Each structure stands twice: as C-alpha cells, then as structure tokens.
Amino acid sequence: MSVKTDIAGVVIDGARYEVRSKLGEGSMGLVYRAFDARLQTEVVLKVPTAATLSDPEFAERFQREIRSLVQLKHPHIVTIHDVGDHEGVPYVVMQYLSGGSLRDRIYEGSQQVAQPPASLQDWLMNVARALDFIHQQHFIHRDVKPANILFDQFGNAYLSDFGLAKALSASQEEPAKRDASLTAAGFLVGTPNYVAPELIMGHVHDGRVDQYSLAMTVYECLAGCVPVEGPTASATMVNQTGMKIPPLSKYQANLSDRLSEAVIKGLAKNQARRYANCVEFAEAVLEAASQRSSSRLAASGTVTLPTSSMVAEREAATSARSGSVTPLPANIASQRMAKISRGTPGNVPCPECGKVLPLKPQFAGKKARCAKCLSLLLIGPDIASLKWIAPPPNREPEEDDLPQAPLSSAPKVRRQKEGQASTSRNAQSKTAKSRQLSDSEIDALLGEEVFGWRFSKKAIAIVGGSVLIVTLMACVLIGWWFNAQELKKEREQMRIKTLGNREINKGQNPSREEN
C-alpha cells in the first residue's frame, strides 16, 4: 500500500496542526514546521520516510517507543508534545527552537570553521547532563551530532532527535532501502562521522556510544573537521574502527595537550577506556579548555606529535541471531610526524633544527623559513609556536615528508587497483614539492645573525642599506677632509715660500731700504 509522507500544506488532527513548510529530510525521517492551533505556538512535526514505513510492524513500534520517550522530561531535551497518526503515517510533535543548531555555528556556508574552546561552555555540560539522564532511564540516543544539538532564542542548548533512532534501529527492512551503512547485526543506527565503533561492529553497547558521538562533536567544533571522514560512508566507518585519532594540535596548534587528551579519551575504541559517563567527560573537557596553554613543553622545548596512522586490525562482527562473522578489512598507512614547537611569545625554537628564532607580532599566522635549516614553518597566531610545513627548497622530499591521507576508499576498491599506490605516491610527491614555496612567497627569514644579533631578512636589508649609505658618506667626508688638509698644507707652503722670497729680496737690495 502506498503511503503519502509529504504532508506540507496539510491540516491534521482535526485542524489542530497546520503543516506549513518542510524544514529538512534525513534517511529516516521528514521534518516539518507546523502551527499548533490549540497551544497557539509553532511546533516541529516529524514523520518517518516512506521507506521505513514499508515494515508493517514499524508504525506500531514507532508509536510505542515515542510514547515512552514522552516521559523523558528534562530542561535540555526537546519536549515531545504529542504523537499521532495521519492516514497511516505516524507522527511526533516536538518543541520548535528558533536559535538554530550547533551545525549552523560550525559552518559558514559550506566551510567548517573551528570554534574557540570557550564556546563549549555554551552547550557541552547541558547536553552531557541530558544524555546521562536518558541513559538512567534506559534509553540510548545513538545519533548525537551537531545537527541534533539545538538552541532556543536565548542560546540555551537542547538535545534533539533521540529515541527516533532507537525505534528505527529495530526495523529489519531490506538493506538497499537503508543508508549504505551496514553491520553484521543489521542496519547501522547513527551517522558515520559520529557513530561509535561498537555500533559499527554490532557489539553489545550502552550509553557510552553517545559519549563517543559527543566527543566527536566536540572534536569537530575545536578542530574544524571530523578526522575520520572519508569520501564514502564505508571508508568513514573503516576509519572509525581502525584509525588512531590525531591530537587536536594537528589542526589547531594553539590547543593544549590536556584538552586534546580529554577529548580523545572520549573517543577510545574500547568503550571501557572512556569516561564513566557524559558529565564526567564534559567536566574533563571544560576544565582543560579553561587552561590557556599546554604544559607539555618548557619555554624552549620541542615536541613531535603523531598525526594519524592506521592500525592494522581484523575484528569480527558477530550476529546474535545467525552467528555469522564479517571480518573488517585491514589497512596500514603512515604519516610524517607533524612537528610543532613551543616557546615564549617572540622566541620559539625551530621544530626541525632547534635554533631559537625571534618572532614579531606582525609575523603571526604567516609562513617563514628558518635561517639555519631553511625549513618552511608556520608561525602560530600567538607567536609562541612554530609548525613544520616543508623541507628546504634544495632538498628532494623524502618519503616521510609526503602528506598521507587517512583511509580514503573502501578496501575492496583498493584491491581492484594494484597500481593505485604508485599513482598516489607520485601525486603526493607533487603535492610536497608544491609546498616548497619560492622566496617571494615567504613572509620572513627567521634567525639570521649579524655580529651576534638576530634579524629578519627585511631588517638585515634595511640595516645593510643603512650601513652602506653611512659608509659611503663617511668615505666622502674622509676624502673631503684629506683634500682640505692637502689644500691647507699647500697654502702654508706657498705662504712660507712667499715670505722666504721676500727675505731674499730684502737682502739683495739693502741700499734701497736705507734710502
């Protein structure tokens, strides 16, 4: 039987709800903006997609679980006002929030923008408390992500869309009608970018899957990207199960080790190594976020941080019903160790050779070369850090210098293309060479010395020019002085000679004087 789920412009429940416009659509549900004539307020109305309704038992299960979720009253959970059925289509009526979502804050157009650590104070603890609350009520959200964290007009944060994933996850409809993400246990609940490894593997799980998704959301806010994201859902899920999460400083050099460690603990592959609950995770992250700098280094220290690496694993996903085993493909990928050094503002050691380099405020965020090793460096916005970018221009990039991407395609595709590795290496070599900028594209040359003093390239040019001008002027003055002395000497000799001639003339003509 064909069921119509597009209800824009429809009035339902005895004219109580006037469906005005469609707000969005996901793989599992449609979202509409509606007006509640009884409460005289705007609401959100959600219905399942036609694909999910193909399961004849789904509608009953949907309503049964949503009714149980109505009992979840919490200050930071979107309120469910009502549930019902319209011409065979179940729907749920929820609180409308006009402040947008966390995703709206992360994105500027199509570009992700890293948020400052202080922004976590606006929403993290409230969402963590909401998650712990539903876990205590024996529910699991399983789809925590920026799009499901909403704000009202006053900036208060709310957790949205929980429970729908729980109802939908039990459906056993045909995989082709689902999202492309599958596990041995059936349909994968959640979004590949944020879903916990145990859900992908079909393992037993609890509320810590929500902690993992929350931690990935925090990571995305701070780094401005999802580190495990691949070009396809399958590639992303393989990254979720096998990729080591890189430190936040890989993407934002000013973020401390303590903050990075707090977030990454919530992203542990083994759920037993995560925090006991979401509030504990939020407390650790917010405390670390309040620290302005890393305690990792002394003033002139240098550290080498691993970026991301693929760990070769082969795990089995066991179906509780069939006992079948689906092995995960293994992959090994290496990356250059991303070198970042920290020091005091204005004096930071080169991460390649260790030479302490002077940094001026106008250098913040710019590229420069070390005068000693000529490595290309990126100067931190606080002029207290330097990040290695590329080797000197006169050195051929080594294999470790080549940028390596995380798993970017499903293993099945890679096996079909044996020559892909060499092609990728050539492309990476070109990328590495392109990063060796010409001197005209470099903003500064750091650490050049003149008589023991360190100057930038521009300063050396100015000082050198000034010295040359002064030297030329000195030469002119010295030459003029010597010429003046010679003229004076010649005049004195002429005067003496003239006086001598006069005396001689007097001696030769004494009678003339007597007369």
C-alpha positions as CSV (number, residue, x, y, z in Angstrom):
1,M,0.0,0.0,0.0
2,S,1.3,3.4,-0.9
3,V,1.6,5.8,2.0
4,K,2.0,9.6,1.5
5,T,4.6,11.1,3.8
6,D,4.8,14.5,2.2
7,I,2.3,16.4,4.3
8,A,3.4,20.1,3.6
9,G,0.2,22.2,3.5
10,V,-1.9,19.6,5.2
11,V,-4.1,20.2,8.3
12,I,-4.1,17.2,10.6
13,D,-5.6,16.0,13.9
14,G,-8.9,17.8,13.5
15,A,-7.4,21.0,12.3
16,R,-5.1,21.2,15.3
17,Y,-1.8,21.1,13.4
18,E,-1.4,23.2,10.3
19,V,1.7,21.9,8.5
20,R,3.3,25.0,6.9
21,S,6.7,24.1,5.4
22,K,9.3,21.3,5.2
23,L,12.4,22.0,7.3
24,G,14.6,19.1,6.3
25,E,14.9,15.4,5.4
26,G,17.1,12.6,6.6
27,S,17.5,9.0,5.7
28,M,14.9,8.0,8.4
29,G,12.5,10.9,8.8
30,L,11.0,14.1,7.4
31,V,10.8,17.3,9.5
32,Y,8.1,19.9,9.1
33,R,7.3,23.3,10.7
34,A,3.7,23.5,11.8
35,F,1.4,25.6,13.9
36,D,-0.5,24.2,16.9
37,A,-3.9,25.9,16.9
38,R,-4.6,24.6,20.4
39,L,-1.4,25.9,22.1
40,Q,-1.1,28.9,19.7
41,T,2.6,28.2,19.0
42,E,4.9,26.9,16.4
43,V,6.0,23.3,16.7
44,V,8.1,20.7,14.8
45,L,6.3,17.7,13.3
46,K,8.3,14.6,12.3
47,V,7.2,11.6,10.3
48,P,9.1,8.5,9.1
49,T,10.1,8.2,5.4
50,A,8.1,6.0,3.1
51,A,11.0,3.5,3.1
52,T,10.9,2.9,6.8
53,L,7.1,2.5,6.7
54,S,7.5,-0.5,4.4
55,D,7.9,-2.6,7.5
56,P,4.3,-3.4,8.6
57,E,5.3,-3.6,12.3
58,F,7.2,-0.3,12.2
59,A,4.3,2.1,12.8
60,E,3.2,0.3,16.0
61,R,6.8,0.1,17.2
62,F,7.4,3.8,16.4
63,Q,4.4,4.9,18.4
64,R,5.1,2.6,21.3
65,E,8.6,3.8,21.8
66,I,7.8,7.5,21.2
67,R,5.1,7.3,23.9
68,S,7.7,6.0,26.3
69,L,10.0,8.9,25.4
70,V,7.3,11.4,26.2
71,Q,8.0,10.6,29.8
72,L,11.6,11.9,29.5
73,K,11.2,15.4,30.9
74,H,14.5,17.3,31.1
75,P,15.3,21.0,30.9
76,H,17.7,20.4,28.0
77,I,15.8,17.8,26.0
78,V,13.5,19.0,23.3
79,T,10.0,18.5,24.6
80,I,7.7,16.0,22.8
81,H,4.2,17.4,22.9
82,D,2.2,14.8,21.1
83,V,2.1,11.6,18.9
84,G,-0.5,10.5,16.5
85,D,-1.4,9.0,13.1
86,H,-2.4,10.7,9.9
87,E,-3.8,8.4,7.2
88,G,-1.5,5.6,8.2
89,V,1.6,7.8,8.8
90,P,2.7,8.1,12.4
91,Y,4.0,11.4,13.5
92,V,5.5,13.1,16.6
93,V,5.1,16.7,17.6
94,M,8.0,18.4,19.2
95,Q,9.1,21.8,20.6
96,Y,10.2,24.3,18.0
97,L,13.5,26.1,18.7
98,S,14.4,29.2,16.7
99,G,18.1,29.5,17.6
100,G,19.4,27.1,15.0
101,S,21.7,24.1,15.6
102,L,25.3,23.6,16.6
103,R,26.0,22.7,13.0
104,D,24.9,26.2,11.9
105,R,27.6,27.6,14.3
106,I,30.3,25.3,12.9
107,Y,29.6,26.0,9.3
108,E,30.0,29.3,7.4
109,G,28.4,28.5,4.1
110,S,29.9,25.2,3.0
111,Q,33.1,25.7,5.1
112,Q,33.7,24.3,8.5
113,V,35.1,26.8,11.0
114,A,36.9,25.8,14.2
115,Q,35.3,27.2,17.3
116,P,37.2,28.6,20.3
117,P,37.4,26.3,23.4
118,A,35.4,28.9,25.4
119,S,32.4,28.2,23.1
120,L,32.0,24.8,24.7
121,Q,30.7,26.5,27.8
122,D,27.5,27.4,25.9
123,W,26.3,23.8,25.4
124,L,28.5,20.9,26.4
125,M,27.6,20.4,30.0
126,N,23.9,20.8,29.4
127,V,23.9,18.2,26.6
128,A,26.0,15.9,28.7
129,R,23.5,16.0,31.5
130,A,20.7,15.4,29.1
131,L,22.4,12.3,27.8
132,D,23.2,10.9,31.2
133,F,19.5,11.5,32.1
134,I,18.2,9.4,29.2
135,H,20.8,6.7,30.0
136,Q,19.4,6.5,33.5
137,Q,16.0,6.0,32.0
138,H,17.4,3.1,29.9
139,F,17.4,4.9,26.6
140,I,20.3,5.5,24.2
141,H,20.3,8.3,21.7
142,R,22.7,6.8,19.2
143,D,22.7,9.8,16.8
144,V,24.4,12.6,18.8
145,K,25.8,15.1,16.3
146,P,25.9,18.9,15.7
147,A,22.7,18.9,13.8
148,N,20.8,17.4,16.7
149,I,22.0,20.0,19.3
150,L,19.6,22.9,19.0
151,F,19.4,26.3,20.6
152,D,16.4,28.5,21.6
153,Q,16.2,32.2,21.1
154,F,18.1,32.8,24.3
155,G,21.0,30.5,23.5
156,N,20.0,27.6,25.7
157,A,21.1,24.2,24.3
158,Y,18.7,21.2,23.8
159,L,19.3,17.6,22.7
160,S,17.0,16.6,19.9
161,D,16.1,13.6,17.8
162,F,16.8,11.0,20.5
163,G,14.6,7.9,20.6
164,L,13.7,8.0,16.9
165,A,16.9,6.2,16.1
166,K,16.1,3.7,18.8
167,A,12.7,3.0,17.2
168,L,14.1,2.8,13.7
169,S,17.1,0.6,14.6
170,A,14.9,-2.3,15.4
171,S,13.5,-2.4,11.9
172,Q,14.7,-5.2,9.6
173,E,13.8,-3.8,6.3
174,E,15.8,-4.6,3.2
175,P,19.4,-3.1,3.2
176,A,19.0,-1.5,-0.2
177,K,16.3,0.8,1.2
178,R,18.5,1.9,4.1
179,D,21.5,4.1,4.3
180,A,24.6,2.5,2.8
181,S,26.0,1.7,6.3
182,L,25.5,-2.0,7.4
183,T,26.8,-4.2,10.2
184,A,26.6,-7.9,10.7
185,A,23.8,-7.3,13.1
186,G,21.8,-5.3,10.6
187,F,21.1,-1.6,10.0
188,L,23.7,0.8,11.4
189,V,22.0,3.4,13.6
190,G,23.6,6.8,13.6
191,T,25.7,9.0,11.2
192,P,29.0,7.5,10.0
193,N,31.0,10.6,11.0
194,Y,29.9,10.2,14.7
195,V,28.9,6.6,15.2
196,A,30.9,4.6,17.8
197,P,33.0,1.6,16.7
198,E,31.0,-0.9,18.7
199,L,27.8,0.0,16.9
200,I,29.6,-0.5,13.5
201,M,30.8,-3.9,14.7
202,G,27.5,-4.9,16.0
203,H,28.8,-5.4,19.5
204,V,27.0,-5.1,22.8
205,H,26.9,-1.4,23.7
206,D,25.5,1.0,26.3
207,G,25.3,4.8,26.8
208,R,29.0,5.2,26.1
209,V,28.2,5.1,22.4
210,D,26.6,8.5,23.0
211,Q,29.7,9.7,24.8
212,Y,31.8,8.7,21.7
213,S,29.5,10.7,19.4
214,L,29.5,13.7,21.8
215,A,33.4,13.6,21.9
216,M,33.5,13.5,18.1
217,T,31.2,16.5,18.0
218,V,33.5,18.4,20.4
219,Y,36.5,17.4,18.3
220,E,34.8,18.8,15.2
221,C,34.0,22.1,16.9
222,L,37.6,22.6,18.1
223,A,39.4,21.3,15.0
224,G,37.0,22.4,12.3
225,C,36.8,18.9,10.8
226,V,35.9,15.3,11.5
227,P,39.3,13.4,11.5
228,V,37.8,10.1,10.4
229,E,35.7,11.4,7.5
230,G,36.3,9.6,4.2
231,P,34.8,10.1,0.7
232,T,32.2,7.4,1.3
233,A,30.3,6.1,4.3
234,S,32.1,2.8,4.1
235,A,35.5,4.5,4.2
236,T,34.5,6.6,7.2
237,M,33.3,3.5,9.1
238,V,36.5,1.7,8.5
239,N,38.3,4.8,9.8
240,Q,36.1,4.8,12.9
241,T,37.1,1.2,13.8
242,G,40.8,1.3,13.0
243,M,42.1,4.9,12.7
244,K,44.1,6.4,15.6
245,I,42.5,9.8,16.3
246,P,45.2,12.6,15.8
247,P,45.7,15.2,18.5
248,L,43.8,18.4,18.1
249,S,47.0,20.4,17.7
250,K,47.4,18.8,14.2
251,Y,44.6,21.1,13.1
252,Q,44.8,23.9,15.7
253,A,48.3,24.5,17.0
254,N,47.1,26.6,19.9
255,L,45.1,23.9,21.6
256,S,46.7,22.3,24.6
257,D,47.7,18.7,25.1
258,R,45.5,18.4,28.1
259,L,42.4,19.4,26.1
260,S,43.3,17.0,23.3
261,E,43.8,14.1,25.7
262,A,40.5,14.8,27.4
263,V,38.6,14.8,24.1
264,I,40.5,11.7,22.7
265,K,39.8,9.7,25.8
266,G,36.1,10.0,25.0
267,L,36.9,8.6,21.5
268,A,38.6,5.5,22.8
269,K,37.9,2.5,20.5
270,N,37.4,0.4,23.6
271,Q,34.4,1.7,25.4
272,A,35.8,0.5,28.7
273,R,38.6,3.2,28.4
274,R,36.2,6.1,28.0
275,Y,34.8,8.1,30.9
276,A,32.2,6.6,33.2
277,N,29.5,8.9,31.9
278,C,29.0,12.0,29.7
279,V,29.1,14.5,32.6
280,E,32.5,13.2,33.6
281,F,33.6,13.7,30.0
282,A,32.3,17.2,29.9
283,E,33.9,18.2,33.2
284,A,37.3,17.0,32.0
285,V,37.0,18.8,28.7
286,L,35.7,22.1,30.1
287,E,38.4,22.1,32.8
288,A,41.1,21.5,30.2
289,A,39.6,24.1,27.9
290,S,40.0,26.7,30.7
291,Q,43.7,26.3,30.5
292,R,45.3,28.8,28.1
293,S,48.4,26.8,27.2
294,S,49.9,23.4,27.1
295,S,52.0,22.1,30.0
296,R,53.8,19.9,27.5
297,L,56.9,22.0,26.9
298,A,59.3,24.2,28.7
299,A,59.9,27.6,27.2
300,S,62.3,26.3,24.6
301,G,61.1,22.8,24.3
302,T,60.3,20.9,21.1
303,V,57.9,18.1,20.7
304,T,57.0,15.7,18.0
305,L,53.3,14.8,17.7
306,P,52.0,11.8,15.7
307,T,49.2,12.9,13.3
308,S,47.0,10.0,12.2
309,S,48.0,6.4,11.5
310,M,46.0,3.4,10.5
311,V,46.4,0.4,12.8
312,A,46.2,-3.0,11.1
313,E,43.2,-4.7,12.7
314,R,41.0,-7.5,11.8
315,E,37.9,-7.8,14.0
316,A,34.8,-9.9,13.6
317,A,31.3,-8.7,13.8
318,T,29.1,-11.5,15.2
319,S,25.4,-11.6,14.6
320,A,23.4,-12.5,17.7
321,R,20.9,-14.4,15.6
322,S,22.9,-16.1,12.8
323,G,26.3,-16.3,14.4
324,S,27.9,-15.2,11.1
325,V,31.2,-13.4,11.1
326,T,32.1,-10.5,8.9
327,P,35.8,-9.6,9.1
328,L,36.8,-5.9,8.8
329,P,39.4,-5.2,6.1
330,A,42.8,-4.1,7.4
331,N,44.9,-1.2,6.3
332,I,48.2,0.3,7.2
333,A,49.1,3.9,6.4
334,S,51.9,6.1,7.7
335,Q,52.2,9.8,8.0
336,R,55.1,12.1,8.7
337,M,55.4,13.1,12.3
338,A,53.9,16.6,12.4
339,K,56.5,18.8,14.2
340,I,55.3,21.6,16.4
341,S,57.5,23.6,18.8
342,R,56.5,26.0,21.5
343,G,58.3,28.7,23.4
344,T,57.7,32.1,24.9
345,P,55.9,34.6,22.8
346,G,58.6,36.1,20.4
347,N,61.2,33.4,21.0
348,V,60.4,29.9,19.7
349,P,62.8,27.1,18.7
350,C,62.7,25.7,15.2
351,P,60.9,22.3,15.3
352,E,63.5,21.0,12.8
353,C,66.9,22.2,14.0
354,G,66.2,23.6,17.5
355,K,67.6,27.1,16.8
356,V,65.7,29.7,18.8
357,L,64.0,32.1,16.4
358,P,62.8,35.6,17.1
359,L,59.1,36.2,16.2
360,K,57.5,39.6,15.9
361,P,53.8,40.3,16.2
362,Q,53.5,41.1,12.5
363,F,54.6,37.5,11.8
364,A,51.6,35.9,13.4
365,G,49.9,33.4,11.2
366,K,52.5,33.8,8.4
367,K,55.0,31.4,6.7
368,A,58.7,31.8,7.2
369,R,61.9,29.9,6.8
370,C,64.5,29.1,9.5
371,A,67.8,30.8,8.6
372,K,69.7,27.8,9.8
373,C,68.0,24.8,8.3
374,L,65.7,26.7,5.8
375,S,62.7,24.6,6.7
376,L,59.4,26.2,5.9
377,L,57.5,27.0,9.1
378,L,54.0,28.3,10.0
379,I,54.1,30.9,12.8
380,G,51.3,30.5,15.4
381,P,48.8,33.2,15.9
382,D,50.2,33.8,19.4
383,I,53.8,33.9,18.1
384,A,54.6,31.3,20.7
385,S,54.6,28.2,18.4
386,L,56.1,27.1,15.1
387,K,54.8,24.3,12.9
388,W,57.0,22.4,10.3
389,I,55.4,22.6,6.8
390,A,58.0,21.6,4.3
391,P,61.7,20.8,4.0
392,P,64.3,23.2,2.5
393,P,63.8,24.0,-1.2
394,N,67.2,22.5,-2.2
395,R,66.3,19.0,-0.7
396,E,64.2,16.4,-2.5
397,P,61.3,15.5,-0.3
398,E,61.8,12.2,1.5
399,E,59.1,9.5,1.7
400,D,58.3,10.6,5.3
401,D,57.8,14.2,4.1
402,L,54.9,13.2,1.7
403,P,51.5,14.0,3.1
404,Q,49.5,10.9,3.7
405,A,45.7,10.9,3.9
406,P,43.7,8.7,6.1
407,L,41.8,5.8,4.6
408,S,40.1,7.3,1.6
409,S,38.3,4.5,-0.1
410,A,36.8,1.1,0.7
411,P,39.4,-1.7,0.8
412,K,37.6,-3.6,-1.9
413,V,38.2,-0.8,-4.4
414,R,41.9,-0.6,-3.5
415,R,42.4,-4.3,-4.1
416,Q,41.0,-3.9,-7.6
417,K,43.6,-1.3,-8.4
418,E,47.0,-2.6,-7.7
419,G,48.7,0.4,-9.4
420,Q,47.0,2.9,-7.2
421,A,49.8,3.1,-4.7
422,S,52.4,4.3,-7.1
423,T,50.0,6.8,-8.7
424,S,49.1,8.1,-5.2
425,R,52.8,8.4,-4.3
426,N,53.5,10.5,-7.5
427,A,50.6,12.8,-6.6
428,Q,51.8,13.1,-3.1
429,S,55.3,13.9,-4.3
430,K,53.9,16.7,-6.5
431,T,51.9,18.0,-3.5
432,A,55.0,18.0,-1.3
433,K,57.1,19.8,-4.0
434,S,54.3,22.4,-4.4
435,R,54.6,23.2,-0.7
436,Q,58.2,24.3,-1.1
437,L,57.4,27.9,-1.8
438,S,59.7,30.3,-3.5
439,D,61.4,33.0,-1.6
440,S,58.9,35.6,-3.0
441,E,56.1,33.7,-1.3
442,I,57.8,33.6,2.2
443,D,56.9,36.3,4.6
444,A,60.1,36.2,6.6
445,L,63.5,34.6,7.1
446,L,63.8,33.9,10.8
447,G,67.0,34.0,12.8
448,E,69.7,35.5,10.5
449,E,72.6,36.9,12.6
450,V,74.8,39.9,12.1
451,F,77.6,40.3,14.7
452,G,75.7,38.1,17.1
453,W,72.4,39.9,16.7
454,R,69.4,38.2,15.1
455,F,67.5,40.0,12.4
456,S,64.8,39.2,10.0
457,K,65.6,39.3,6.3
458,K,63.9,42.6,5.9
459,A,65.7,44.0,8.9
460,I,69.0,42.8,7.5
461,A,68.3,44.5,4.2
462,I,67.4,47.8,6.0
463,V,70.4,47.7,8.3
464,G,72.7,46.7,5.4
465,G,71.5,49.5,3.3
466,S,71.9,52.0,6.1
467,V,75.4,50.8,6.8
468,L,76.3,51.1,3.1
469,I,74.9,54.7,3.0
470,V,76.8,55.6,6.1
471,T,80.0,54.1,4.8
472,L,79.7,56.0,1.5
473,M,79.0,59.2,3.4
474,A,82.0,58.6,5.7
475,C,84.2,57.9,2.7
476,V,83.1,61.2,1.1
477,L,83.7,63.1,4.3
478,I,87.1,61.5,4.8
479,G,88.1,62.3,1.2
480,W,86.9,65.9,1.6
481,W,88.9,66.2,4.9
482,F,92.1,64.8,3.3
483,N,91.6,67.2,0.3
484,A,91.1,70.1,2.7
485,Q,94.3,69.1,4.6
486,E,96.3,68.9,1.4
487,L,95.0,72.3,0.3
488,K,95.8,73.8,3.7
489,K,99.3,72.3,3.5
490,E,99.9,73.6,0.0
491,R,98.7,77.1,1.1
492,E,101.0,77.0,4.1
493,Q,103.9,76.0,1.9
494,M,103.0,78.8,-0.6
495,R,103.0,81.3,2.3
496,I,106.3,80.2,3.6
497,K,107.8,80.3,0.2
498,T,106.4,83.8,-0.4
499,L,107.9,85.0,2.9
500,G,111.2,83.4,2.1
501,N,111.3,85.2,-1.3
502,R,110.6,88.5,0.4
503,E,113.5,88.0,2.8
504,I,115.9,87.1,0.0
505,N,114.8,90.2,-1.9
506,K,115.5,92.4,1.2
507,G,119.0,91.0,1.5
508,Q,119.8,91.7,-2.1
509,N,118.6,95.3,-2.1
510,P,119.7,96.8,1.3
511,S,120.6,100.2,-0.2
512,R,117.1,100.6,-1.4
513,E,115.8,100.3,2.1
514,E,118.4,102.7,3.5
515,N,117.4,105.3,1.0
